[in-house]
Amino acid sequence: MEFRKIAYDITFHYSQFYFVTIAAILGTGVLGLPITLYDSGFDPFIISIFIAYFVQVLVMLFFTEVLQKVYYRNIENLKE
């Protein structure tokens, strides 16, 4: 297999990792929390931010693991 094809495949897979991770971060809605919790006070705001942060980290770890498994499966298919 020529170098250009291998470089394209690797770049394509890593860009998929990047964009799916960004979509997962934006999909959790963390960016909208400060506006909706403005009137509720500081304590509920801090609690909800920590909960959202924890969920966001779990989602990112899950998506990263899934994408790595798909990447290695694709690499195995390319070797065949």
C-alpha positions as CSV (number, residue, x, y, z in Angstrom):
1,M,0.0,0.0,0.0
2,E,1.4,3.4,-0.9
3,F,2.4,6.0,1.7
4,R,-0.2,8.5,0.6
5,K,-3.1,6.1,1.1
6,I,-1.8,5.1,4.6
7,A,-1.3,8.7,5.6
8,Y,-4.8,9.6,4.4
9,D,-6.4,6.7,6.3
10,I,-4.6,7.6,9.5
11,T,-5.5,11.3,9.2
12,F,-9.1,10.4,8.4
13,H,-9.5,8.2,11.5
14,Y,-7.9,10.8,13.9
15,S,-10.1,13.5,12.5
16,Q,-13.1,11.3,13.3
17,F,-11.9,10.9,16.9
18,Y,-11.6,14.6,17.2
19,F,-15.0,15.6,15.7
20,V,-17.0,12.9,17.6
21,T,-15.4,13.9,20.9
22,I,-16.2,17.6,20.3
23,A,-19.8,16.6,19.3
24,A,-20.1,14.6,22.6
25,I,-18.9,17.6,24.6
26,L,-21.3,20.0,22.9
27,G,-24.2,17.4,23.1
28,T,-24.1,17.2,26.9
29,G,-25.3,20.8,27.1
30,V,-22.7,22.0,29.5
31,L,-22.5,25.3,27.7
32,G,-26.1,26.1,28.5
33,L,-25.9,25.5,32.3
34,P,-24.6,28.9,33.5
35,I,-27.6,30.7,31.8
36,T,-30.3,28.4,33.2
37,L,-28.8,28.4,36.7
38,Y,-28.3,32.1,37.0
39,D,-31.3,32.7,39.3
40,S,-30.9,29.6,41.5
41,G,-27.8,30.7,43.4
42,F,-24.2,29.6,43.7
43,D,-24.6,26.3,45.5
44,P,-26.9,24.6,43.0
45,F,-24.8,26.0,40.2
46,I,-21.6,24.5,41.6
47,I,-23.3,21.1,42.2
48,S,-24.7,21.0,38.7
49,I,-21.4,22.0,37.1
50,F,-19.6,19.1,38.9
51,I,-22.3,16.6,37.9
52,A,-22.2,17.8,34.3
53,Y,-18.4,17.7,34.4
54,F,-18.4,14.1,35.7
55,V,-20.9,13.0,33.1
56,Q,-19.0,14.8,30.3
57,V,-15.7,13.0,31.3
58,L,-17.5,9.6,31.3
59,V,-19.0,10.3,27.9
60,M,-15.6,11.4,26.5
61,L,-14.0,8.2,27.9
62,F,-16.7,6.0,26.4
63,F,-16.5,7.6,23.0
64,T,-12.7,7.5,23.0
65,E,-12.8,3.8,23.8
66,V,-15.3,3.0,21.2
67,L,-13.5,5.0,18.5
68,Q,-10.2,3.3,19.4
69,K,-11.8,-0.1,19.0
70,V,-13.2,0.9,15.6
71,Y,-9.8,2.3,14.6
72,Y,-7.9,-0.9,15.4
73,R,-10.5,-3.0,13.7
74,N,-10.1,-0.9,10.6
75,I,-6.4,-1.2,10.8
76,E,-6.7,-5.0,11.0
77,N,-9.0,-4.9,7.9
78,L,-6.5,-2.8,6.0
79,K,-3.7,-5.3,6.8
80,E,-5.7,-8.1,5.2
